[in-house]
Amino acid sequence: MSYYTYVFFDPTRNNEPFYVGQGTKSRIYKKKNKQVESRRKKIIENNKILTVDIIPALNQNHSKFLEICLIEIYGTRPVVEGVKRGPLWNFTKGGEGTCGITPWNKGKNIKSTRSNYFHSEETKQKISIANKGQKREPQSEETKNKISISKIGKNRTEETKKKISKKLAGKCYRETGPLTDEHKLNISKSTKGKPWSEARRLAQQKKDNICLVDI
């Protein structure tokens, strides 16, 4: 496995260096921080080609050492302790990759924070007004199939079943009344000859297997 250290140069600014990194394989092509990606985008918009200097390294430790040296030589725009001010958009001294940056959510229990958050009545009303008249785009058949497959084998709790039953109780008869024989016949005709979706086929197969077990 070959390691290397690389430097990005900006041809729109007299080949000014603006980022130093190290890695292996396709690491050089992966996205960097926001400032670096902005510079790369501007270079493309100006019909220029990003200049890259790749320095082969003996091993990973050697590539890290070269990264540290180059950052120290060029200097950084962000304030990094122990590094002079310069043109690079590196946020560390180098030698550790992204592991040197502390994630913004480290040590925070995001799940519990979100689950304990409730909208005020005023906020609920604003959301309701904003969403009125807005129509969702219909889901594609592929999305419907994925949702259907993901729910296969998942059983609802008795509490959930009771809630659904209570919500739907009498709904069809109250709004549309029971289906007439003519309506049932029309539904039957409309579905005849149509191939089953993969989700429906799997659901039917699961249902048949359950029936066989019961017998």
C-alpha positions, 0 to 999 in steps of 0.5 A: 500500500503506497502512501503520499502527501499532496499539496493543492495549488490555485492557478487563479492566484499565481499557484498559491498553495491552499491545502496540504493533505496525506493519505493513500489510494483515492484519498486525494479525490475525497471532499475536504472542508468547506473552504477548500471545496469553495476554492476548487469550485472557483477554479473550475468556474474560471476554466482552470485546472487544479494544480496538485503536487504529490509527494510519495512517502515510504509509509504512513508515518512518513506521509504524516511527517511530510504533511506536518512539515509542509503545513509548518512551512506554508502556514495556515489561514485559520489560527492553529496553535504553533503554526504561522499565518499563511495561505493554507486552509488546514485547521490542524498542524497535520499528522492526524487527518480528520481525527484531529478535529473534535466532532460538534456532537461529541458527548451530546445525546442528540436522540434524547434531546430531540425526543424531549423537544415539543413545539409550542401551540403557536409554532404548531399553528404556523406549521399548519398554516404553512402546509395548508394547500401543499400537495405531496408528490406521489411516491414512486412504485420503487419507493412503495415497494421498498416501504412494503418490503421493509415492513414484512415480518414486523408485527404491530403491538396490541396497543398499536392495533387498538389505536388503529382499530379505534381510528378506523372504526366505522370510517368506511361506512360513515364516509362512503357506505359499504361497497356495492356488488357492482363496485366490488366487480369493478375492482376485481376487473381492474386488478385482473391480469396485472402482474404482482409487484415484488413486495406483494409477491413476498408478502403473499409468500410469507402469508402462504408459509404462515398458513402452512405452518398453522396447518 
